[in-house]
């Protein structure tokens, strides 16, 4: 058994190594820019107003952008609602409109 261990230890590693300090701990997904811009605009949005974002300007499908926004707002503890029509995505602070 010891001989096998020595053989395994003397073989070259399959993968490279790095210091743990060099590993990035944050995640910047492909939706980071649009979600950050939306959150920034929501912070200054007056009550009773909604952001109106053209669907053609979204960097990905509306489903993926909404999912990324939902993950970010839940992480921040923000209450944000969304709606859409054929041309626009609407986003506002607070519960869904009645």
C-alpha distances in whole Angstrom, upper triangle without the diagonal:
4,5,5,6,9,10,11,13,15,16,19,20,22,25,27,27,30,31,31,35,36,35,38,39,42,43,46,46,48,51,51,54,56,55,55,59,60,59,61,64,63,63,67,68,71,71,73,71,69,67,68,65,66,63,64,62,59,56,54,55,57,55,52,54,55,51,51,54,53,49,51,54,52,50,53,54,57,60,60,62,62,64,65,68,68,68,67,64,66,64,65,64,64,64,65,69,71
4,5,5,6,9,10,11,12,15,18,19,21,24,25,25,28,29,30,33,34,34,37,38,41,42,45,46,48,51,50,54,56,55,55,59,60,58,60,63,63,63,66,68,71,71,73,71,69,67,68,65,66,64,64,62,59,56,55,56,58,55,52,54,56,52,51,54,53,50,51,54,52,50,53,54,57,60,60,62,63,65,66,69,69,69,67,64,66,64,65,64,65,65,66,70,72
4,5,5,6,9,10,11,13,16,18,20,23,25,25,28,30,31,34,35,35,38,39,42,43,46,46,49,51,51,54,56,55,56,59,60,59,61,64,64,64,68,69,72,73,74,73,70,68,69,66,66,64,64,63,59,56,55,56,58,56,53,55,56,53,52,55,54,51,52,55,54,51,54,56,59,61,62,63,64,66,66,69,69,69,68,65,67,65,66,66,66,66,67,71,73
4,5,5,6,9,10,11,15,16,18,21,23,23,27,28,29,33,33,32,36,37,40,40,43,43,45,48,48,51,53,52,53,56,57,57,58,62,61,62,65,66,69,70,71,70,67,65,65,63,63,61,61,59,56,53,52,53,55,52,50,52,53,50,49,52,51,48,49,52,51,48,51,53,56,58,59,60,60,63,63,66,66,65,64,62,63,62,63,63,63,63,64,68,70
4,5,5,6,9,10,13,14,16,19,21,21,24,25,26,29,30,29,33,34,37,38,40,41,43,46,46,49,51,50,51,54,55,54,56,59,59,59,62,64,67,67,69,67,64,62,63,61,61,59,59,58,54,51,50,51,53,51,48,50,51,48,46,50,49,46,47,50,48,46,49,51,53,56,56,58,58,61,61,64,64,64,62,60,61,59,61,60,61,61,62,66,68
4,5,5,6,9,12,14,16,19,20,20,23,25,26,30,30,30,33,35,38,39,41,42,45,47,47,50,52,51,52,55,56,55,57,60,60,60,63,65,68,69,70,69,66,64,65,62,63,60,60,59,56,52,51,53,55,53,50,51,53,50,48,51,51,47,48,52,50,47,50,53,55,58,58,60,60,63,63,66,66,65,64,61,63,61,63,62,63,63,64,68,70
4,5,5,7,10,12,15,18,19,20,24,25,27,30,30,30,34,35,38,39,41,41,44,47,46,49,52,51,51,55,56,55,57,60,60,60,63,65,68,69,70,68,65,63,64,61,62,59,59,57,55,51,50,52,54,52,48,51,52,49,47,51,51,47,48,52,50,48,51,53,56,58,58,60,60,62,62,65,65,64,63,61,62,61,62,62,63,63,64,67,70
4,6,5,9,10,12,15,17,17,21,23,24,27,27,27,30,31,35,35,37,38,40,43,43,46,48,47,48,51,52,52,53,56,56,57,60,61,65,65,67,65,62,60,60,58,58,56,55,54,51,48,46,48,50,48,45,47,48,45,44,47,47,43,45,48,46,44,47,49,52,54,54,56,56,58,59,61,61,61,59,57,59,57,59,58,59,59,60,64,66
4,6,8,9,12,14,15,15,18,20,22,25,25,25,29,30,33,34,37,37,40,43,42,45,47,47,47,50,52,51,52,55,55,55,59,60,64,64,66,64,61,59,60,57,58,56,56,54,51,48,47,48,50,48,45,47,48,45,44,47,47,43,44,47,46,43,46,48,51,54,54,56,56,58,59,61,61,61,59,57,59,57,58,58,58,59,60,64,66
4,6,9,12,15,15,16,19,21,23,26,26,27,30,32,35,36,38,39,41,44,43,46,49,48,48,52,53,52,54,57,57,57,61,62,66,67,68,66,63,61,62,59,59,57,57,55,52,49,48,50,52,50,47,49,50,47,45,49,49,45,46,50,48,46,48,51,53,56,56,58,58,60,60,63,63,62,61,59,60,59,60,60,61,61,62,66,69
4,6,9,12,13,15,19,21,23,26,25,25,29,31,34,34,36,36,38,42,41,44,47,46,46,50,51,51,52,55,56,56,59,60,64,65,66,64,61,59,59,56,57,54,54,52,49,46,45,47,49,47,44,46,48,45,43,47,47,43,44,48,47,44,47,50,52,54,54,56,56,58,58,60,60,59,58,56,58,56,58,58,59,60,60,64,67
4,6,9,10,12,16,18,21,24,22,23,26,28,31,31,33,34,35,39,38,41,44,43,44,47,48,48,49,52,53,53,56,58,61,62,64,61,58,56,56,53,54,51,51,49,47,43,42,44,47,45,42,43,46,43,41,44,45,41,42,46,45,42,45,48,50,52,52,54,53,55,55,58,57,57,56,53,55,54,56,55,57,57,58,62,64
4,6,7,9,13,16,17,21,19,19,23,25,27,28,30,30,32,35,35,38,40,40,40,43,45,44,46,49,49,49,53,54,58,59,60,58,55,52,53,50,50,48,48,46,43,40,39,41,43,42,38,40,42,39,37,40,41,37,38,42,41,38,41,44,46,48,48,50,50,52,52,54,54,53,52,50,52,50,52,52,53,54,54,58,61
4,7,10,13,17,18,21,20,19,22,24,26,26,28,28,30,33,33,36,38,38,38,41,43,42,44,47,47,48,51,52,56,57,58,56,53,50,50,47,48,45,45,43,41,37,36,38,40,39,35,37,39,36,35,38,39,35,36,40,39,37,40,42,44,47,46,48,47,49,49,51,51,50,49,47,49,48,50,50,51,52,52,56,58
4,7,10,13,15,18,16,15,18,20,23,23,24,25,27,30,30,32,35,34,35,38,39,39,41,43,44,44,47,49,52,54,55,53,49,47,47,44,45,43,42,40,38,34,33,36,38,36,33,35,37,34,32,35,36,33,33,37,36,34,37,39,41,44,43,45,44,47,47,49,49,48,47,44,46,45,47,47,48,49,50,53,56
4,7,11,13,15,13,13,16,19,21,22,23,24,26,29,29,31,34,34,34,37,39,38,39,42,43,43,46,48,51,53,54,52,49,46,47,44,45,43,42,40,37,34,34,36,38,37,33,35,37,34,32,35,36,33,33,37,36,33,36,39,41,43,43,45,44,47,47,49,49,48,47,44,46,45,46,46,48,49,50,53,56
4,7,9,12,10,11,14,17,20,21,23,24,26,29,28,31,34,33,33,36,38,37,38,41,42,42,45,47,50,51,53,51,48,46,47,44,45,43,43,40,38,34,34,37,39,37,34,35,37,34,31,34,35,32,32,35,35,32,34,37,39,42,42,44,44,46,47,50,50,48,47,44,46,44,45,45,47,48,49,52,55
4,6,8,7,8,12,14,17,18,21,22,25,28,26,29,32,31,30,34,36,35,35,39,39,39,42,44,48,49,51,49,46,44,45,42,43,42,41,39,36,33,33,36,38,36,33,33,35,33,30,33,34,30,30,33,33,30,32,35,37,40,40,42,42,45,46,48,49,47,45,43,44,42,43,43,44,46,47,50,54
4,5,5,7,11,13,16,18,21,23,26,28,26,29,32,31,30,33,35,34,35,38,39,38,41,43,47,48,50,48,46,43,45,42,44,42,43,40,37,34,34,37,38,37,34,34,36,33,30,33,33,30,29,32,32,29,30,33,36,39,39,42,42,45,46,49,49,48,46,43,44,42,43,42,43,45,47,50,53
4,5,5,9,10,14,16,19,21,24,26,24,27,30,29,28,31,33,31,32,36,36,35,38,41,44,45,47,45,43,41,43,40,42,40,41,38,35,33,33,35,36,35,31,31,33,30,28,30,30,27,26,29,29,25,27,30,32,36,36,39,39,42,43,46,47,46,44,41,42,39,40,39,40,42,43,47,50
4,6,8,9,13,16,18,21,24,26,23,26,29,28,26,30,32,30,30,34,34,33,36,39,42,44,46,44,42,40,41,39,41,40,40,37,35,32,33,35,36,35,32,31,33,31,27,29,30,27,26,29,28,25,26,29,32,35,35,38,39,42,43,46,47,45,43,40,41,38,39,38,39,41,43,46,49
4,6,9,12,14,16,19,22,24,22,24,27,26,25,28,30,29,29,33,34,33,36,38,42,43,45,43,41,38,40,38,39,38,38,35,33,30,30,33,34,34,30,30,32,29,26,28,30,26,25,28,28,25,26,30,32,35,35,38,38,41,42,45,45,43,41,39,40,37,38,38,39,41,43,46,49
4,6,9,11,14,16,19,21,19,22,25,24,23,26,28,27,28,31,32,31,34,36,40,41,43,41,38,36,38,35,37,35,36,33,30,27,28,30,31,30,27,27,29,26,23,25,26,23,22,26,25,22,24,27,29,32,32,35,35,38,39,42,42,41,39,36,37,35,36,35,37,38,40,43,46
4,6,8,10,13,16,18,15,18,21,20,19,22,24,23,24,27,28,28,31,33,36,37,39,37,35,32,34,32,33,32,32,29,27,24,25,27,28,27,24,23,25,23,20,22,23,20,19,22,22,19,21,24,26,29,29,31,32,35,35,38,39,37,35,32,33,31,32,31,33,35,36,39,43
4,7,10,13,16,17,15,18,21,19,18,22,23,21,23,26,26,26,29,31,34,35,37,35,33,31,33,31,33,32,32,30,27,24,25,27,27,26,23,22,24,21,18,20,21,17,16,20,19,16,18,21,23,26,26,29,30,33,34,37,38,37,34,31,32,29,30,29,31,32,34,37,40
4,7,10,13,14,11,14,17,15,14,18,19,18,19,22,23,22,26,27,31,32,34,32,29,27,29,27,29,28,29,26,23,21,21,24,24,23,20,19,20,18,15,17,18,14,13,16,17,14,15,18,20,23,23,26,26,29,30,34,35,33,31,28,28,26,27,26,27,29,31,34,37
4,6,10,11,9,12,14,13,13,16,18,17,18,21,22,22,25,26,30,31,33,30,28,25,27,24,26,25,26,23,20,18,18,20,21,20,16,16,18,15,12,14,16,12,12,15,16,13,15,18,20,22,22,24,24,27,28,31,31,30,28,25,26,24,25,25,26,28,29,32,35
4,7,8,6,9,11,11,11,14,15,15,16,19,20,21,23,25,28,30,31,29,26,23,24,22,23,22,22,20,17,15,15,18,19,18,15,14,16,15,11,13,15,13,12,15,17,14,16,19,20,22,21,23,23,25,26,29,29,27,25,23,24,22,24,24,26,27,28,31,34
4,5,5,9,10,10,11,14,15,15,17,20,20,21,24,25,29,30,31,28,25,22,23,20,21,20,20,18,15,12,12,14,16,15,11,11,14,12,9,12,14,12,11,15,16,15,17,20,20,22,20,22,21,23,23,26,26,25,23,20,22,21,23,23,25,26,27,30,33
4,6,7,9,10,11,13,14,16,17,19,20,22,24,25,28,30,30,27,24,21,21,18,18,17,17,14,12,9,9,12,14,14,10,10,13,12,9,12,15,14,13,17,18,17,19,22,21,23,21,22,20,22,22,24,24,22,21,19,21,20,22,23,26,27,27,29,33
4,6,6,6,8,10,11,12,14,16,16,18,21,21,25,26,26,24,20,17,18,15,16,14,15,13,9,8,8,11,11,12,8,7,10,10,7,8,12,11,10,13,16,15,16,19,18,19,17,18,17,19,18,21,21,20,18,15,17,16,18,20,22,23,23,26,29
4,6,5,6,9,10,10,12,14,15,16,19,20,24,25,26,23,20,18,19,16,18,17,18,15,12,10,12,14,14,15,12,10,12,12,8,9,12,11,9,13,15,14,14,17,17,19,17,19,18,20,21,24,24,22,20,17,18,17,19,19,22,24,24,26,30
4,6,5,6,9,10,11,12,14,16,17,18,22,24,25,22,19,16,17,14,16,16,16,12,11,9,12,15,15,16,13,11,13,14,11,11,15,14,12,14,17,17,16,19,18,20,18,19,18,20,20,23,23,21,18,16,17,16,18,19,22,24,24,26,30
4,5,5,6,9,10,11,12,14,16,16,20,22,22,19,16,13,13,11,12,12,13,10,8,8,10,12,12,13,11,8,10,12,9,9,13,13,11,13,16,16,16,19,17,18,15,16,15,17,17,19,20,17,15,13,14,13,15,17,20,21,21,23,27
4,5,5,6,9,10,10,12,15,15,19,20,21,18,15,13,14,12,14,14,16,13,10,11,12,13,12,13,11,8,9,10,7,6,9,10,8,9,13,13,12,15,13,15,12,14,13,16,16,20,21,19,16,13,13,11,13,14,17,19,19,21,25
4,5,5,6,9,10,11,13,14,18,20,21,19,16,14,16,14,17,17,18,15,13,13,15,17,16,17,15,11,13,14,10,9,12,12,9,10,14,13,12,15,13,16,14,16,16,19,20,22,24,21,18,16,16,13,15,15,18,20,21,23,27
4,6,5,6,9,10,11,12,16,18,20,16,14,11,13,11,14,15,16,13,12,12,15,17,15,17,16,12,13,15,12,11,14,15,12,13,16,16,15,17,15,17,14,16,15,18,18,21,22,19,16,14,14,12,13,14,18,20,21,22,26
4,5,5,6,9,10,10,14,16,16,14,11,8,10,9,13,14,15,13,11,13,14,16,13,15,14,10,11,13,11,8,11,13,11,10,14,15,13,15,13,13,11,12,12,14,15,18,20,17,14,11,11,8,10,11,14,17,17,19,22
4,5,5,6,9,10,13,15,16,14,12,10,13,13,16,17,19,16,15,16,17,18,16,17,16,12,12,14,11,8,11,12,9,8,12,12,10,12,10,11,10,12,13,16,18,21,23,21,17,14,13,10,10,10,13,16,17,19,23
4,5,5,7,9,13,15,17,15,13,11,14,14,17,19,20,17,16,17,19,21,19,20,19,15,16,17,15,12,15,16,12,12,15,15,13,15,12,14,13,15,16,19,20,23,25,22,19,16,15,12,12,12,15,18,20,21,25
4,5,6,6,10,13,14,11,10,8,11,11,15,17,19,16,15,17,19,20,18,20,19,16,16,18,16,13,15,17,14,13,17,17,15,16,13,14,12,14,14,16,18,20,22,20,16,14,12,10,10,10,14,17,18,19,23
4,5,5,8,10,12,10,8,8,11,12,16,18,20,18,17,19,20,21,18,19,19,15,14,17,15,12,13,15,13,11,14,15,13,14,10,11,9,11,12,15,17,20,22,20,16,14,11,8,7,7,10,14,15,16,20
4,6,9,11,13,12,11,11,15,16,20,21,23,21,20,21,23,24,21,22,22,18,17,19,17,14,15,17,14,12,15,15,12,13,10,12,11,14,15,18,20,23,26,24,20,17,15,12,10,9,12,15,17,18,22
4,6,10,12,10,11,11,14,16,19,22,24,21,21,23,25,25,23,25,24,20,20,22,20,17,19,20,17,15,19,19,16,17,14,14,13,16,17,19,21,24,26,24,20,18,15,13,11,10,13,17,19,19,22
4,7,9,7,7,8,12,14,18,20,22,20,20,22,24,24,21,23,23,20,18,21,20,16,18,20,17,15,18,20,17,17,13,13,12,13,14,16,18,21,23,21,17,15,12,10,8,8,11,14,16,16,19
4,6,6,8,10,14,16,20,22,25,23,23,26,27,27,24,26,26,23,21,24,23,19,20,23,20,18,21,22,19,19,15,14,13,14,16,18,20,22,25,23,19,18,14,12,9,9,11,14,16,15,18
4,6,8,11,14,18,21,23,26,25,24,27,28,27,24,25,26,23,21,24,23,19,20,23,21,18,20,22,19,18,14,13,12,13,15,16,19,21,24,23,20,18,14,12,9,8,9,12,13,12,15
4,7,11,13,16,19,22,25,24,23,27,27,26,23,24,26,23,21,23,24,20,20,23,22,19,21,24,21,20,16,14,13,12,13,14,17,19,22,21,17,16,12,11,8,9,10,11,12,10,12
4,7,9,13,16,18,21,20,20,23,24,24,20,22,23,20,19,22,22,18,19,22,20,18,21,23,21,20,16,14,12,12,12,13,15,17,19,18,15,13,10,9,7,8,11,13,12,11,14
4,6,9,13,15,18,17,17,20,21,20,17,19,20,17,15,18,18,15,16,19,18,16,19,21,19,19,15,13,10,9,9,10,11,14,16,15,11,10,6,5,4,8,10,12,11,10,14
4,6,10,12,15,13,13,16,18,17,15,17,18,14,13,17,16,13,15,18,17,15,19,20,19,19,15,14,11,11,9,10,11,13,15,13,9,8,5,5,6,9,13,14,14,14,17
4,7,9,12,11,12,15,16,16,13,16,17,14,14,17,17,15,17,20,19,18,21,23,22,22,19,17,14,12,10,10,9,10,12,10,6,6,5,7,9,13,16,17,15,15,18
4,6,9,7,8,12,13,13,11,14,15,12,12,16,15,13,16,19,18,17,21,22,22,22,19,18,15,14,11,11,9,11,11,8,5,5,6,8,11,15,18,19,17,17,21
4,5,6,7,11,12,12,10,14,15,13,14,17,17,16,18,21,20,21,24,25,25,26,23,22,18,16,13,12,10,10,9,6,4,6,9,11,15,18,21,22,20,20,23
4,5,5,9,9,8,7,11,12,10,12,15,15,15,17,20,20,20,23,25,25,26,23,22,18,16,13,12,9,9,8,6,5,6,10,12,16,19,22,22,20,20,23
4,6,8,9,9,10,13,14,12,14,17,17,17,20,22,22,23,26,27,27,29,26,25,22,20,17,15,12,12,10,8,8,10,13,16,19,23,25,26,24,24,27
4,6,9,10,10,14,14,11,14,17,16,16,19,21,20,21,24,25,25,27,24,24,20,19,16,16,14,14,13,10,9,10,13,15,18,21,24,25,23,24,27
4,5,7,7,11,10,8,10,13,12,12,15,17,17,18,21,22,22,24,22,22,18,17,14,14,13,14,13,11,10,9,12,13,17,20,22,23,22,23,26
4,7,9,11,9,8,12,13,12,13,16,17,17,19,21,22,22,25,23,23,20,20,17,18,16,17,17,15,14,13,16,16,20,22,25,25,24,26,29
4,6,8,6,6,10,11,11,12,15,16,16,18,20,21,22,24,23,23,20,19,16,17,15,16,16,14,14,13,16,16,20,22,24,25,23,25,28
4,5,5,6,9,10,11,12,14,16,17,18,20,22,23,24,22,22,19,17,14,14,12,14,13,13,12,11,15,16,19,22,23,23,21,23,26
4,6,5,6,8,10,10,12,14,15,16,18,20,21,22,20,19,16,14,11,10,9,11,11,11,10,8,11,12,16,18,20,20,18,19,22
4,6,5,6,9,10,10,12,14,15,16,18,20,21,19,18,15,14,11,12,11,13,14,14,13,11,13,14,17,19,20,19,17,20,22
4,5,5,6,9,10,11,12,14,15,17,19,20,19,19,16,15,13,14,14,16,17,16,15,13,15,15,18,20,21,21,20,22,25
4,5,5,6,8,10,11,12,14,15,17,18,16,16,14,13,11,12,12,15,16,15,13,10,12,12,15,17,18,19,18,20,23
4,5,5,6,9,10,10,12,14,15,16,14,14,11,10,8,10,11,14,15,15,13,9,11,10,13,14,15,15,14,17,20
4,5,5,6,9,10,11,12,14,15,14,14,12,12,11,13,14,17,19,19,16,13,14,13,15,16,17,17,16,19,22
4,5,5,6,9,10,11,13,14,14,14,13,13,13,15,16,19,20,20,17,14,15,13,15,16,18,18,18,21,24
4,5,5,6,8,10,11,12,10,11,9,10,10,13,14,18,20,19,16,12,12,10,12,12,14,15,15,18,21
4,5,5,6,8,10,10,9,9,8,9,10,13,15,19,21,20,18,14,14,11,12,12,13,13,14,17,20
4,6,5,6,9,10,10,12,11,13,13,17,19,22,24,24,21,17,17,15,16,15,16,16,17,21,24
4,6,5,6,9,9,11,10,13,14,17,19,23,25,24,21,17,17,14,14,14,15,16,18,21,24
4,5,5,6,5,7,7,10,12,16,18,22,24,23,20,16,15,12,12,10,11,13,15,18,21
4,5,5,6,8,9,12,14,17,20,24,26,26,23,19,18,15,14,13,13,13,15,19,22
4,6,8,11,12,15,17,20,23,27,29,28,25,21,20,17,17,15,15,17,19,22,25
4,6,9,11,14,17,20,23,27,29,28,25,21,20,16,15,13,14,16,18,21,24
4,7,9,13,16,20,23,26,29,28,25,21,20,16,14,12,11,13,16,19,22
4,6,10,13,17,20,23,26,25,22,18,16,12,11,8,8,10,13,16,19
4,7,10,14,17,21,24,24,20,17,14,11,9,6,5,7,9,12,15
4,7,11,14,17,21,20,16,13,11,7,6,5,5,7,8,11,14
4,7,11,14,17,17,14,11,8,6,6,6,6,6,5,8,12
4,7,11,14,14,11,7,5,4,7,9,10,9,7,9,13
4,7,11,11,8,6,5,7,9,12,13,11,8,9,12
4,7,8,6,4,6,9,12,15,16,15,12,12,15
4,6,6,7,8,12,15,18,19,18,15,14,16
4,6,9,11,15,18,22,23,22,19,18,20
4,7,10,14,17,21,22,22,19,19,21
4,6,10,13,17,19,19,16,16,19
4,7,10,14,16,16,14,14,17
4,7,11,13,13,11,11,14
4,7,10,11,10,11,14
4,6,8,8,9,13
4,7,9,10,14
4,7,9,11
4,6,9
4,6
4
